[in-house]
Amino acid sequence: MKVSTDRQYFHNMYADADDPWSFATSSYEQRKYTLTVDSLPRERYLSAFEPGCSIGVLTELLAPRCDSLLATDIVPCALEQATKRLEDYENVMVDYRAIPESWPDETFDLIVLSEVAYYFDTRSLRDVLEHVECSTGPGAHLIGVHWRGETDYPLTGDEAHALIDERKSLRNVVHHVEYEFVLDLWERVT
């Protein structure tokens, strides 16, 4: 049984490159980000949370749609880049925070899990989803988008989305599958 990805993995990735997954330049990332934002059913969200924001490329696209957006990561040099990228957005707070143990106390009407859920093992992802349920109310949205290719992460993108689909409090309202990634949007129903 695989356990959650060790956090040192992420520090090592950024030690070798400022943008180790080419978030700012990859056509894959650009397409995925565009579809993520376009899949949001509301034009505006009061309060959003994006854990694992990395250097803030997706965050920058989400910011105009949110009154308040908390973007977090566990790698200080990634957060420095995100802070610089997002400095013109007064509605965005960039913060060092690890989930699930440092889950924020706020209530959100949008939570974005972009390329983060499959780094958790099954038990830890279920813990994350408990936090999602505790920090959202009926009508809130959870969007997840994950790579579907082969990895050595604890879960595949499809497995992570299947675990989210198991939640009785969430109803899937958008399901988009491509060869490279899966994108789902769930609405909180209870």
N, CA, C and O atoms as a DFTB+ gen file, in Angstrom:
760 C
 N C O
     1  1       0.839      -1.184       0.000
     2  2       0.000       0.000       0.000
     3  2       0.884       1.247       0.000
     4  3       1.793       1.367       0.821
     5  1       0.619       2.161      -0.909
     6  2       1.403       3.386      -0.990
     7  2       0.915       4.386       0.043
     8  3      -0.274       4.447       0.355
     9  1       1.847       5.168       0.568
    10  2       1.505       6.231       1.509
    11  2       1.608       7.573       0.786
    12  3       2.168       7.654      -0.307
    13  1       1.073       8.607       1.393
    14  2       1.117       9.945       0.802
    15  2       2.541      10.316       0.414
    16  3       3.501       9.927       1.079
    17  1       2.662      11.065      -0.656
    18  2       3.968      11.492      -1.153
    19  2       4.687      12.310      -0.096
    20  3       4.112      13.226       0.494
    21  1       5.938      11.976       0.135
    22  2       6.752      12.699       1.104
    23  2       6.927      14.144       0.646
    24  3       7.190      14.397      -0.530
    25  1       6.784      15.073       1.554
    26  2       6.837      16.493       1.192
    27  2       8.202      16.928       0.678
    28  3       8.309      17.933      -0.025
    29  1       9.230      16.193       1.019
    30  2      10.560      16.531       0.522
    31  2      10.613      16.416      -1.000
    32  3      11.395      17.108      -1.652
    33  1       9.785      15.548      -1.560
    34  2       9.704      15.391      -3.022
    35  2       9.460      16.739      -3.691
    36  3      10.108      17.061      -4.687
    37  1       8.539      17.524      -3.158
    38  2       8.194      18.813      -3.754
    39  2       9.333      19.821      -3.596
    40  3       9.625      20.586      -4.514
    41  1       9.965      19.815      -2.438
    42  2      11.119      20.705      -2.231
    43  2      12.243      20.352      -3.212
    44  3      12.894      21.239      -3.764
    45  1      12.459      19.067      -3.422
    46  2      13.494      18.633      -4.358
    47  2      13.162      19.056      -5.788
    48  3      14.053      19.465      -6.533
    49  1      11.903      18.963      -6.174
    50  2      11.508      19.359      -7.527
    51  2      11.824      20.835      -7.780
    52  3      12.333      21.189      -8.843
    53  1      11.523      21.691      -6.803
    54  2      11.774      23.124      -6.973
    55  2      13.238      23.485      -6.781
    56  3      13.667      24.558      -7.205
    57  1      14.003      22.622      -6.160
    58  2      15.441      22.874      -6.037
    59  2      16.120      22.757      -7.397
    60  3      17.154      23.379      -7.643
    61  1      15.526      21.951      -8.277
    62  2      16.103      21.724      -9.602
    63  2      15.596      22.693     -10.669
    64  3      16.254      22.890     -11.691
    65  1      14.409      23.312     -10.431
    66  2      13.825      24.199     -11.451
    67  2      12.801      25.127     -10.811
    68  3      12.100      24.735      -9.878
    69  1      12.715      26.359     -11.312
    70  2      11.721      27.312     -10.797
    71  2      10.288      26.881     -11.120
    72  3       9.365      27.181     -10.363
    73  1      10.101      26.186     -12.233
    74  2       8.777      25.742     -12.679
    75  2       8.918      24.291     -13.149
    76  3       8.890      24.023     -14.350
    77  1       9.070      23.349     -12.200
    78  2       9.419      21.974     -12.565
    79  2       8.391      21.241     -13.415
    80  3       8.748      20.279     -14.095
    81  1       7.147      21.653     -13.402
    82  2       6.120      21.006     -14.212
    83  2       5.710      21.877     -15.409
    84  3       4.731      21.574     -16.092
    85  1       6.452      22.946     -15.655
    86  2       6.194      23.852     -16.795
    87  2       4.785      24.427     -16.773
    88  3       4.133      24.523     -17.814
    89  1       4.312      24.809     -15.587
    90  2       2.972      25.371     -15.444
    91  2       2.772      26.614     -16.310
    92  3       1.691      26.819     -16.863
    93  1       3.792      27.426     -16.426
    94  2       3.652      28.697     -17.144
    95  2       3.810      28.559     -18.651
    96  3       3.436      29.474     -19.383
    97  1       4.355      27.434     -19.144
    98  2       4.685      27.344     -20.562
    99  2       4.086      26.150     -21.296
   100  3       4.027      26.161     -22.525
   101  1       3.650      25.143     -20.593
   102  2       3.170      23.912     -21.220
   103  2       1.789      24.090     -21.857
   104  3       0.887      24.652     -21.236
   105  1       1.624      23.617     -23.083
   106  2       0.311      23.684     -23.728
   107  2      -0.692      22.784     -23.004
   108  3      -1.882      23.096     -22.953
   109  1      -0.219      21.681     -22.451
   110  2      -1.082      20.817     -21.628
   111  2      -1.655      21.611     -20.452
   112  3      -2.862      21.591     -20.212
   113  1      -0.788      22.304     -19.729
   114  2      -1.230      23.083     -18.564
   115  2      -2.180      24.203     -18.989
   116  3      -3.195      24.434     -18.332
   117  1      -1.863      24.891     -20.067
   118  2      -2.712      25.994     -20.514
   119  2      -4.114      25.504     -20.876
   120  3      -5.105      26.135     -20.507
   121  1      -4.202      24.390     -21.592
   122  2      -5.503      23.821     -21.944
   123  2      -6.259      23.406     -20.690
   124  3      -7.448      23.695     -20.553
   125  1      -5.579      22.737     -19.786
   126  2      -6.201      22.258     -18.553
   127  2      -6.703      23.430     -17.719
   128  3      -7.811      23.374     -17.186
   129  1      -5.914      24.478     -17.599
   130  2      -6.327      25.656     -16.820
   131  2      -7.535      26.343     -17.441
   132  3      -8.462      26.738     -16.733
   133  1      -7.524      26.485     -18.767
   134  2      -8.654      27.117     -19.451
   135  2      -9.931      26.327     -19.212
   136  3     -10.968      26.911     -18.897
   137  1      -9.873      25.004     -19.358
   138  2     -11.049      24.167     -19.121
   139  2     -11.489      24.213     -17.657
   140  3     -12.684      24.182     -17.365
   141  1     -10.535      24.284     -16.751
   142  2     -10.869      24.357     -15.325
   143  2     -11.698      25.602     -15.042
   144  3     -12.767      25.522     -14.436
   145  1     -11.205      26.743     -15.480
   146  2     -11.917      28.002     -15.231
   147  2     -13.241      28.039     -15.996
   148  3     -14.251      28.499     -15.464
   149  1     -13.239      27.560     -17.234
   150  2     -14.467      27.552     -18.035
   151  2     -15.534      26.606     -17.486
   152  3     -16.718      26.776     -17.775
   153  1     -15.124      25.612     -16.698
   154  2     -16.074      24.657     -16.122
   155  2     -16.798      25.193     -14.894
   156  3     -17.783      24.603     -14.450
   157  1     -16.327      26.290     -14.349
   158  2     -16.966      26.845     -13.154
   159  2     -18.341      27.386     -13.519
   160  3     -18.449      28.246     -14.394
   161  1     -19.408      26.894     -12.858
   162  2     -20.755      27.305     -13.244
   163  2     -21.135      28.715     -12.825
   164  3     -22.073      29.293     -13.375
   165  1     -20.416      29.278     -11.853
   166  2     -20.738      30.642     -11.435
   167  2     -19.724      31.617     -12.021
   168  3     -18.549      31.296     -12.198
   169  1     -20.206      32.788     -12.310
   170  2     -19.313      33.850     -12.785
   171  2     -18.439      34.357     -11.636
   172  3     -17.318      34.816     -11.855
   173  1     -18.966      34.270     -10.402
   174  2     -18.274      34.859      -9.252
   175  2     -18.419      33.955      -8.035
   176  3     -19.474      33.361      -7.811
   177  1     -17.351      33.858      -7.253
   178  2     -17.340      33.120      -5.985
   179  2     -16.942      34.071      -4.867
   180  3     -16.067      34.919      -5.038
   181  1     -17.593      33.917      -3.727
   182  2     -17.279      34.783      -2.585
   183  2     -15.930      34.448      -1.974
   184  3     -15.122      35.334      -1.694
   185  1     -15.696      33.140      -1.770
   186  2     -14.488      32.728      -1.075
   187  2     -13.999      31.397      -1.634
   188  3     -14.724      30.403      -1.607
   189  1     -12.775      31.379      -2.139
   190  2     -12.222      30.176      -2.751
   191  2     -10.915      29.786      -2.068
   192  3     -10.226      30.616      -1.476
   193  1     -10.598      28.498      -2.170
   194  2      -9.382      27.938      -1.589
   195  2      -8.719      27.046      -2.626
   196  3      -9.339      26.133      -3.171
   197  1      -7.442      27.329      -2.889
   198  2      -6.650      26.526      -3.815
   199  2      -5.389      26.029      -3.109
   200  3      -4.360      26.705      -3.129
   201  1      -5.465      24.846      -2.484
   202  2      -4.240      24.282      -1.902
   203  2      -3.332      23.761      -3.011
   204  3      -3.812      23.297      -4.045
   205  1      -2.032      23.838      -2.797
   206  2      -1.092      23.373      -3.811
   207  2      -1.039      24.291      -5.014
   208  3      -0.994      23.826      -6.153
   209  1      -1.045      25.588      -4.771
   210  2      -1.097      26.567      -5.869
   211  2       0.198      26.671      -6.654
   212  3       0.210      27.238      -7.746
   213  1       1.290      26.135      -6.118
   214  2       2.595      26.209      -6.771
   215  2       2.971      27.665      -7.061
   216  3       2.958      28.497      -6.154
   217  1       3.304      27.976      -8.309
   218  2       3.777      29.318      -8.663
   219  2       2.632      30.261      -9.025
   220  3       2.871      31.403      -9.418
   221  1       1.392      29.789      -8.897
   222  2       0.239      30.674      -9.024
   223  2      -0.322      30.908     -10.418
   224  3      -1.043      31.883     -10.631
   225  1      -0.009      30.036     -11.374
   226  2      -0.500      30.247     -12.736
   227  2      -2.018      30.078     -12.798
   228  3      -2.709      30.943     -13.336
   229  1      -2.546      28.980     -12.257
   230  2      -3.998      28.800     -12.213
   231  2      -4.638      29.835     -11.291
   232  3      -5.718      30.346     -11.585
   233  1      -3.991      30.135     -10.207
   234  2      -4.492      31.130      -9.254
   235  2      -4.772      32.458      -9.954
   236  3      -5.781      33.112      -9.689
   237  1      -3.872      32.845     -10.843
   238  2      -4.025      34.104     -11.570
   239  2      -5.277      34.094     -12.447
   240  3      -5.902      35.136     -12.646
   241  1      -5.644      32.933     -12.967
   242  2      -6.861      32.825     -13.777
   243  2      -8.119      32.786     -12.913
   244  3      -9.182      33.243     -13.333
   245  1      -7.996      32.242     -11.715
   246  2      -9.131      32.170     -10.787
   247  2      -9.409      33.516     -10.118
   248  3     -10.562      33.831      -9.822
   249  1      -8.387      34.293      -9.885
   250  2      -8.501      35.533      -9.097
   251  2      -9.609      36.474      -9.562
   252  3     -10.343      36.984      -8.716
   253  1      -9.772      36.732     -10.861
   254  2     -10.838      37.647     -11.286
   255  2     -12.251      37.125     -11.027
   256  3     -13.218      37.884     -11.099
   257  1     -12.372      35.831     -10.725
   258  2     -13.682      35.227     -10.491
   259  2     -14.032      35.122      -9.009
   260  3     -15.107      34.631      -8.665
   261  1     -13.134      35.579      -8.122
   262  2     -13.314      35.377      -6.686
   263  2     -13.213      36.696      -5.922
   264  3     -12.337      37.518      -6.192
   265  1     -14.117      36.886      -4.970
   266  2     -13.995      38.039      -4.072
   267  2     -12.796      37.861      -3.158
   268  3     -12.086      38.818      -2.852
   269  1     -12.577      36.619      -2.723
   270  2     -11.460      36.281      -1.845
   271  2     -10.932      34.914      -2.255
   272  3     -11.703      33.972      -2.438
   273  1      -9.610      34.810      -2.399
   274  2      -8.991      33.552      -2.825
   275  2      -7.762      33.291      -1.963
   276  3      -6.821      34.085      -1.944
   277  1      -7.783      32.168      -1.251
   278  2      -6.644      31.724      -0.452
   279  2      -5.891      30.684      -1.266
   280  3      -6.432      29.622      -1.574
   281  1      -4.638      30.984      -1.617
   282  2      -3.788      30.092      -2.400
   283  2      -2.616      29.671      -1.522
   284  3      -1.900      30.518      -0.988
   285  1      -2.422      28.361      -1.374
   286  2      -1.403      27.875      -0.453
   287  2      -0.494      26.844      -1.113
   288  3      -0.843      26.227      -2.120
   289  1       0.667      26.680      -0.523
   290  2       1.593      25.646      -0.948
   291  2       2.547      25.367       0.201
   292  3       2.548      26.078       1.207
   293  1       3.364      24.319       0.044
   294  2       4.314      23.942       1.096
   295  2       5.759      24.224       0.709
   296  3       6.679      23.928       1.472
   297  1       5.961      24.793      -0.474
   298  2       7.326      25.071      -0.941
   299  2       7.540      26.582      -0.960
   300  3       6.939      27.280      -1.777
   301  1       8.390      27.095      -0.066
   302  2       8.576      28.544       0.023
   303  2       8.984      29.226      -1.283
   304  3       8.480      30.310      -1.578
   305  1       9.872      28.634      -2.067
   306  2      10.291      29.308      -3.309
   307  2       9.149      29.351      -4.324
   308  3       9.075      30.295      -5.112
   309  1       8.263      28.362      -4.327
   310  2       7.084      28.412      -5.199
   311  2       6.156      29.529      -4.736
   312  3       5.599      30.259      -5.556
   313  1       5.992      29.659      -3.428
   314  2       5.138      30.718      -2.883
   315  2       5.690      32.104      -3.186
   316  3       4.921      33.041      -3.401
   317  1       7.003      32.245      -3.205
   318  2       7.612      33.534      -3.570
   319  2       7.232      33.908      -4.998
   320  3       6.900      35.060      -5.275
   321  1       7.283      32.933      -5.904
   322  2       6.896      33.198      -7.296
   323  2       5.409      33.532      -7.397
   324  3       5.012      34.447      -8.118
   325  1       4.595      32.772      -6.662
   326  2       3.148      33.019      -6.679
   327  2       2.841      34.420      -6.153
   328  3       2.023      35.138      -6.727
   329  1       3.490      34.799      -5.075
   330  2       3.266      36.121      -4.482
   331  2       3.596      37.219      -5.485
   332  3       2.851      38.190      -5.622
   333  1       4.710      37.060      -6.183
   334  2       5.097      38.060      -7.188
   335  2       4.095      38.083      -8.344
   336  3       3.689      39.156      -8.791
   337  1       3.692      36.898      -8.831
   338  2       2.744      36.806      -9.942
   339  2       1.407      37.443      -9.587
   340  3       0.744      38.017     -10.451
   341  1       1.007      37.345      -8.316
   342  2      -0.330      37.761      -7.887
   343  2      -0.348      39.091      -7.148
   344  3      -1.362      39.447      -6.549
   345  1       0.745      39.823      -7.178
   346  2       0.848      41.048      -6.380
   347  2      -0.197      42.109      -6.748
   348  3      -0.501      42.969      -5.921
   349  1      -0.744      42.072      -7.944
   350  2      -1.758      43.062      -8.339
   351  2      -3.176      42.683      -7.907
   352  3      -4.112      43.456      -8.106
   353  1      -3.333      41.510      -7.325
   354  2      -4.653      41.041      -6.912
   355  2      -4.807      41.174      -5.393
   356  3      -4.305      40.351      -4.628
   357  1      -5.501      42.211      -4.985
   358  2      -5.705      42.444      -3.550
   359  2      -6.615      41.396      -2.920
   360  3      -6.612      41.231      -1.700
   361  1      -7.387      40.693      -3.726
   362  2      -8.315      39.683      -3.223
   363  2      -7.662      38.317      -3.000
   364  3      -8.323      37.387      -2.539
   365  1      -6.372      38.187      -3.323
   366  2      -5.674      36.909      -3.195
   367  2      -4.702      36.957      -2.021
   368  3      -3.905      37.885      -1.889
   369  1      -4.789      35.934      -1.175
   370  2      -3.826      35.763      -0.084
   371  2      -3.019      34.503      -0.380
   372  3      -3.583      33.419      -0.533
   373  1      -1.711      34.647      -0.461
   374  2      -0.805      33.519      -0.682
   375  2      -0.185      33.173       0.665
   376  3       0.335      34.042       1.365
   377  1      -0.247      31.879       1.023
   378  2       0.162      31.488       2.371
   379  2       0.835      30.115       2.352
   380  3       0.491      29.245       1.553
   381  1       1.799      29.949       3.249
   382  2       2.414      28.636       3.475
   383  2       1.456      27.831       4.340
   384  3       1.135      28.224       5.462
   385  1       1.003      26.697       3.806
   386  2       0.035      25.891       4.539
   387  2       0.022      24.483       3.943
   388  3      -0.007      24.307       2.725
   389  1       0.043      23.488       4.827
   390  2      -0.027      22.087       4.410
   391  2      -1.402      21.529       4.742
   392  3      -1.959      21.794       5.807
   393  1      -1.932      20.756       3.814
   394  2      -3.211      20.095       4.097
   395  2      -2.953      18.591       4.203
   396  3      -2.043      18.083       3.548
   397  1      -3.713      17.886       4.994
   398  2      -4.925      18.322       5.678
   399  2      -4.714      18.964       7.045
   400  3      -5.640      19.578       7.575
   401  1      -3.533      18.842       7.627
   402  2      -3.365      19.257       9.028
   403  2      -3.477      20.759       9.270
   404  3      -3.816      21.172      10.379
   405  1      -3.206      21.578       8.273
   406  2      -3.317      23.032       8.446
   407  2      -4.461      23.596       7.613
   408  3      -4.354      24.679       7.038
   409  1      -5.550      22.847       7.558
   410  2      -6.712      23.282       6.779
   411  2      -7.236      24.586       7.366
   412  3      -7.338      24.703       8.588
   413  1      -7.569      25.563       6.540
   414  2      -8.038      26.860       7.059
   415  2      -9.411      26.755       7.740
   416  3     -10.191      25.842       7.466
   417  1      -9.678      27.705       8.624
   418  2     -10.944      27.734       9.364
   419  2     -12.087      28.369       8.578
   420  3     -13.247      28.240       8.969
   421  1     -11.779      29.050       7.480
   422  2     -12.792      29.769       6.710
   423  2     -13.807      28.818       6.070
   424  3     -13.592      27.609       5.987
   425  1     -14.913      29.405       5.622
   426  2     -15.908      28.698       4.826
   427  2     -15.742      29.142       3.377
   428  3     -15.566      30.329       3.101
   429  1     -15.799      28.192       2.459
   430  2     -15.552      28.466       1.044
   431  2     -16.744      28.042       0.200
   432  3     -17.456      27.098       0.542
   433  1     -16.954      28.749      -0.906
   434  2     -17.944      28.282      -1.867
   435  2     -17.269      27.711      -3.122
   436  3     -17.950      27.304      -4.063
   437  1     -15.930      27.684      -3.132
   438  2     -15.166      27.017      -4.182
   439  2     -13.862      26.488      -3.592
   440  3     -13.116      27.221      -2.942
   441  1     -13.601      25.211      -3.830
   442  2     -12.311      24.608      -3.477
   443  2     -11.761      23.969      -4.740
   444  3     -12.474      23.261      -5.453
   445  1     -10.484      24.226      -5.012
   446  2      -9.831      23.764      -6.235
   447  2      -8.730      22.772      -5.865
   448  3      -7.756      23.123      -5.199
   449  1      -8.901      21.530      -6.309
   450  2      -7.865      20.505      -6.139
   451  2      -7.297      20.202      -7.519
   452  3      -7.749      19.287      -8.208
   453  1      -6.312      20.976      -7.903
   454  2      -5.689      20.817      -9.215
   455  2      -4.337      20.146      -9.048
   456  3      -3.394      20.731      -8.515
   457  1      -4.262      18.907      -9.514
   458  2      -3.020      18.135      -9.470
   459  2      -2.477      17.977      -8.049
   460  3      -1.265      18.019      -7.842
   461  1      -3.364      17.796      -7.071
   462  2      -2.901      17.578      -5.694
   463  2      -3.465      16.322      -5.052
   464  3      -2.800      15.722      -4.207
   465  1      -4.675      15.902      -5.425
   466  2      -5.349      14.811      -4.710
   467  2      -4.613      13.487      -4.816
   468  3      -4.644      12.691      -3.878
   469  1      -3.952      13.235      -5.939
   470  2      -3.308      11.927      -6.099
   471  2      -1.985      11.800      -5.344
   472  3      -1.386      10.724      -5.328
   473  1      -1.531      12.868      -4.727
   474  2      -0.340      12.769      -3.890
   475  2      -0.656      12.188      -2.508
   476  3       0.251      11.829      -1.757
   477  1      -1.942      12.099      -2.182
   478  2      -2.365      11.549      -0.896
   479  2      -2.686      10.069      -1.042
   480  3      -3.118       9.616      -2.102
   481  1      -2.470       9.321       0.037
   482  2      -2.974       7.955       0.054
   483  2      -4.478       8.010       0.313
   484  3      -5.015       9.076       0.615
   485  1      -5.146       6.895       0.200
   486  2      -6.605       6.848       0.311
   487  2      -7.091       7.442       1.626
   488  3      -8.013       8.257       1.634
   489  1      -6.485       7.043       2.729
   490  2      -6.917       7.528       4.045
   491  2      -6.728       9.045       4.161
   492  3      -7.608       9.742       4.665
   493  1      -5.599       9.547       3.703
   494  2      -5.330      10.984       3.795
   495  2      -6.248      11.795       2.882
   496  3      -6.693      12.880       3.254
   497  1      -6.532      11.269       1.685
   498  2      -7.450      11.983       0.798
   499  2      -8.845      12.019       1.412
   500  3      -9.538      13.030       1.303
   501  1      -9.261      10.946       2.045
   502  2     -10.567      10.963       2.724
   503  2     -10.576      11.998       3.845
   504  3     -11.601      12.633       4.095
   505  1      -9.451      12.168       4.516
   506  2      -9.338      13.201       5.547
   507  2      -9.466      14.596       4.917
   508  3     -10.157      15.462       5.454
   509  1      -8.808      14.801       3.794
   510  2      -8.931      16.075       3.060
   511  2     -10.396      16.329       2.712
   512  3     -10.890      17.446       2.866
   513  1     -11.083      15.302       2.249
   514  2     -12.484      15.460       1.854
   515  2     -13.397      15.738       3.047
   516  3     -14.415      16.416       2.905
   517  1     -13.042      15.223       4.211
   518  2     -13.778      15.587       5.437
   519  2     -13.640      17.087       5.691
   520  3     -14.610      17.752       6.056
   521  1     -12.450      17.608       5.502
   522  2     -12.217      19.045       5.662
   523  2     -13.001      19.847       4.618
   524  3     -13.558      20.902       4.924
   525  1     -13.039      19.341       3.392
   526  2     -13.826      20.005       2.343
   527  2     -15.273      20.123       2.810
   528  3     -15.878      21.191       2.710
   529  1     -15.822      19.029       3.318
   530  2     -17.218      19.032       3.759
   531  2     -17.437      19.985       4.934
   532  3     -18.468      20.653       5.009
   533  1     -16.472      20.048       5.846
   534  2     -16.613      20.923       7.022
   535  2     -16.481      22.401       6.674
   536  3     -16.956      23.256       7.423
   537  1     -15.843      22.713       5.550
   538  2     -15.603      24.122       5.214
   539  2     -16.432      24.612       4.032
   540  3     -16.156      25.669       3.465
   541  1     -17.442      23.842       3.666
   542  2     -18.349      24.245       2.587
   543  2     -19.790      23.995       3.018
   544  3     -20.052      23.218       3.936
   545  1     -20.701      24.653       2.352
   546  2     -22.120      24.431       2.592
   547  2     -22.810      24.039       1.307
   548  3     -22.183      24.020       0.248
   549  1     -24.103      23.723       1.382
   550  2     -24.846      23.365       0.176
   551  2     -24.692      24.425      -0.918
   552  3     -24.786      25.626      -0.660
   553  1     -24.453      23.953      -2.137
   554  2     -24.267      24.846      -3.271
   555  2     -22.817      25.175      -3.570
   556  3     -22.514      25.695      -4.644
   557  1     -21.909      24.880      -2.637
   558  2     -20.483      25.126      -2.875
   559  2     -19.969      24.155      -3.939
   560  3     -20.554      23.096      -4.167
   561  1     -18.876      24.531      -4.577
   562  2     -18.293      23.694      -5.621
   563  2     -16.891      23.223      -5.237
   564  3     -16.108      23.950      -4.626
   565  1     -16.612      21.993      -5.614
   566  2     -15.278      21.411      -5.527
   567  2     -14.906      21.022      -6.944
   568  3     -15.630      20.264      -7.588
   569  1     -13.790      21.531      -7.435
   570  2     -13.327      21.141      -8.770
   571  2     -12.003      20.413      -8.622
   572  3     -11.115      20.834      -7.882
   573  1     -11.897      19.314      -9.343
   574  2     -10.665      18.532      -9.346
   575  2     -10.231      18.275     -10.762
   576  3     -11.052      17.982     -11.631
   577  1      -8.941      18.382     -10.997
   578  2      -8.384      18.085     -12.314
   579  2      -7.022      17.438     -12.095
   580  3      -6.166      17.976     -11.393
   581  1      -6.840      16.273     -12.711
   582  2      -5.629      15.491     -12.468
   583  2      -5.165      14.748     -13.712
   584  3      -5.963      14.294     -14.532
   585  1      -3.857      14.643     -13.819
   586  2      -3.179      13.884     -14.861
   587  2      -3.630      12.428     -14.778
   588  3      -3.794      11.889     -13.684
   589  1      -3.830      11.793     -15.930
   590  2      -4.288      10.402     -15.982
   591  2      -3.175       9.438     -16.351
   592  3      -3.382       8.225     -16.352
   593  1      -1.999       9.964     -16.664
   594  2      -0.905       9.093     -17.088
   595  2      -0.284       8.338     -15.926
   596  3      -0.682       8.487     -14.771
   597  1       0.680       7.543     -16.261
   598  2       1.362       6.709     -15.273
   599  2       2.236       7.572     -14.365
   600  3       2.969       8.444     -14.832
   601  1       2.147       7.316     -13.075
   602  2       2.977       8.007     -12.084
   603  2       3.366       7.000     -11.011
   604  3       2.923       5.851     -11.023
   605  1       4.185       7.445     -10.102
   606  2       4.474       6.616      -8.925
   607  2       3.813       7.222      -7.684
   608  3       4.219       6.932      -6.558
   609  1       2.803       8.054      -7.889
   610  2       2.059       8.663      -6.783
   611  2       1.153       7.610      -6.143
   612  3       0.887       6.575      -6.753
   613  1       0.683       7.859      -4.937
   614  2      -0.163       6.865      -4.261
   615  2      -1.455       6.532      -5.016
   616  3      -1.925       5.396      -4.959
   617  1      -2.031       7.512      -5.720
   618  2      -3.273       7.304      -6.468
   619  2      -3.097       7.792      -7.896
   620  3      -2.245       8.636      -8.173
   621  1      -3.897       7.262      -8.789
   622  2      -3.966       7.838     -10.129
   623  2      -4.991       8.973     -10.086
   624  3      -5.738       9.107      -9.117
   625  1      -5.021       9.773     -11.123
   626  2      -6.039      10.817     -11.198
   627  2      -7.438      10.223     -11.171
   628  3      -8.325      10.742     -10.493
   629  1      -7.637       9.135     -11.910
   630  2      -8.946       8.483     -11.939
   631  2      -9.331       7.934     -10.567
   632  3     -10.486       8.051     -10.155
   633  1      -8.377       7.339      -9.861
   634  2      -8.665       6.808      -8.521
   635  2      -9.020       7.926      -7.548
   636  3      -9.940       7.782      -6.743
   637  1      -8.299       9.031      -7.620
   638  2      -8.590      10.164      -6.728
   639  2     -10.001      10.674      -6.979
   640  3     -10.731      10.956      -6.029
   641  1     -10.395      10.797      -8.239
   642  2     -11.736      11.293      -8.566
   643  2     -12.812      10.286      -8.163
   644  3     -13.908      10.678      -7.763
   645  1     -12.506       8.999      -8.266
   646  2     -13.456       7.975      -7.836
   647  2     -13.697       8.070      -6.328
   648  3     -14.826       7.891      -5.871
   649  1     -12.653       8.349      -5.557
   650  2     -12.817       8.519      -4.105
   651  2     -13.677       9.737      -3.792
   652  3     -14.498       9.699      -2.876
   653  1     -13.493      10.802      -4.538
   654  2     -14.325      11.991      -4.329
   655  2     -15.775      11.679      -4.702
   656  3     -16.705      12.108      -4.018
   657  1     -15.956      10.940      -5.777
   658  2     -17.312      10.561      -6.215
   659  2     -18.071       9.763      -5.156
   660  3     -19.302       9.762      -5.151
   661  1     -17.361       9.093      -4.271
   662  2     -18.003       8.289      -3.222
   663  2     -18.706       9.136      -2.163
   664  3     -19.555       8.631      -1.428
   665  1     -18.362      10.408      -2.082
   666  2     -18.913      11.266      -1.035
   667  2     -20.391      11.527      -1.279
   668  3     -20.779      12.028      -2.335
   669  1     -21.201      11.187      -0.304
   670  2     -22.655      11.379      -0.420
   671  2     -23.037      12.858      -0.419
   672  3     -24.100      13.228      -0.919
   673  1     -22.172      13.702       0.141
   674  2     -22.476      15.128       0.223
   675  2     -22.189      15.866      -1.080
   676  3     -22.511      17.047      -1.209
   677  1     -21.588      15.179      -2.045
   678  2     -21.187      15.809      -3.298
   679  2     -21.887      15.154      -4.489
   680  3     -21.990      13.930      -4.573
   681  1     -22.359      15.985      -5.392
   682  2     -23.005      15.517      -6.621
   683  2     -22.167      16.000      -7.799
   684  3     -21.882      17.191      -7.923
   685  1     -21.780      15.075      -8.652
   686  2     -20.963      15.421      -9.805
   687  2     -21.826      16.128     -10.846
   688  3     -22.844      15.592     -11.284
   689  1     -21.411      17.340     -11.242
   690  2     -22.171      18.104     -12.229
   691  2     -21.395      18.356     -13.526
   692  3     -21.986      18.732     -14.538
   693  1     -20.091      18.153     -13.500
   694  2     -19.280      18.248     -14.718
   695  2     -18.291      17.091     -14.691
   696  3     -17.591      16.879     -13.701
   697  1     -18.243      16.351     -15.787
   698  2     -17.275      15.254     -15.910
   699  2     -16.671      15.345     -17.303
   700  3     -17.362      15.169     -18.306
   701  1     -15.372      15.623     -17.353
   702  2     -14.672      15.785     -18.627
   703  2     -13.417      14.915     -18.584
   704  3     -12.576      15.061     -17.698
   705  1     -13.307      14.015     -19.548
   706  2     -12.155      13.117     -19.608
   707  2     -11.459      13.276     -20.948
   708  3     -12.086      13.243     -22.007
   709  1     -10.163      13.447     -20.874
   710  2      -9.311      13.418     -22.056
   711  2      -8.239      12.374     -21.819
   712  3      -8.100      11.863     -20.708
   713  1      -7.501      12.065     -22.826
   714  2      -6.442      11.069     -22.688
   715  2      -5.485      11.441     -21.545
   716  3      -5.073      10.571     -20.777
   717  1      -5.134      12.723     -21.433
   718  2      -4.123      13.144     -20.462
   719  2      -4.673      13.503     -19.087
   720  3      -3.967      13.345     -18.091
   721  1      -5.911      13.981     -19.004
   722  2      -6.413      14.402     -17.697
   723  2      -7.901      14.174     -17.548
   724  3      -8.634      14.009     -18.524
   725  1      -8.327      14.171     -16.284
   726  2      -9.738      14.091     -15.936
   727  2     -10.081      15.355     -15.148
   728  3      -9.318      15.795     -14.288
   729  1     -11.233      15.921     -15.457
   730  2     -11.713      17.116     -14.771
   731  2     -13.136      16.838     -14.295
   732  3     -13.990      16.434     -15.085
   733  1     -13.389      17.052     -13.021
   734  2     -14.728      16.897     -12.448
   735  2     -15.046      18.093     -11.584
   736  3     -14.177      18.662     -10.924
   737  1     -16.315      18.460     -11.603
   738  2     -16.805      19.497     -10.703
   739  2     -17.987      18.904      -9.936
   740  3     -18.943      18.387     -10.513
   741  1     -17.878      19.003      -8.611
   742  2     -18.919      18.502      -7.732
   743  2     -19.587      19.667      -7.027
   744  3     -18.955      20.680      -6.730
   745  1     -20.879      19.507      -6.764
   746  2     -21.620      20.508      -5.996
   747  2     -21.998      19.887      -4.655
   748  3     -22.443      18.742      -4.583
   749  1     -21.813      20.658      -3.617
   750  2     -22.191      20.204      -2.265
   751  2     -23.709      20.205      -2.172
   752  3     -24.349      21.230      -2.403
   753  1     -24.286      19.052      -1.834
   754  2     -25.741      18.927      -1.810
   755  2     -26.306      18.800      -0.399
   756  3     -27.492      19.070      -0.207
   757  1     -25.529      18.410       0.580
   758  2     -26.022      18.282       1.965
   759  2     -25.119      19.016       2.920
   760  3     -25.371      19.022       4.125
